[in-house]
Amino acid sequence: MTYALTVTRPTPLLRTSLSDRLAATRAALSRVSKAPALSQIRAELLAAYAEQRAVMPLFDLMADSDTPEYRAGLRVERRLREVLAAIIEAPTPTTLDGLGTLALAMAIDAEGNLNGRRGDCEPEYAHAARALVVLTRVDLPTGFTGFGDEPDHEAREEALMSDPVSIPGWARADAA
């Protein structure tokens, strides 16, 4: 008995169906929001940090927390906290760049917390942040006053608090 091999060709209906499915899949994938690049995330973090540094003296100068300037300063602080939380709570990084961004966020979050007073984070967290900074060789941003146990930490904090206050326009508009 011989069997003949038959070659089946896809029908136009099947070809159309597959190409329609492919087009629909591509369209769906293009609508999915893609995660921003690490360089974009790091730039956003550094911008939020710089804005927060510029409003820090405001909290030392103003006792009245019901002013538009004070509320604007709080919005700047909240924005930095949101950016930090988004980075720290994101899935574990799988690249050295991702780990560097996490190290930078953790260092900013732990800034000043090894000064002998309990702050928002535990000393172990600050030590882990410092270790990640060393491991990834990430550069800490301008204005970073340290983890709190450096000999010149207080002098750096005093210098920061003597800088002029600068409130970003977006925060003023939000606080109005």
Secondary structure, 3 states (H helix, E strand, C coil): CCCCCCCCCCCHHHHHHHHHHHHHHHHHHHHCCCCCCHHHHHHHHHHHHHHHHHHHHHHHHCCCCCCHHHHHHHHHHHHHHHHHHHHHCCCCCCCHHHHHHHHHHHHHHHCCCCCCCCCCCCHHHHHHHHHHHHHHCCCCCCCCCCCCCCCCHHHHHHHHHCCCCCCCHHHHHHHC
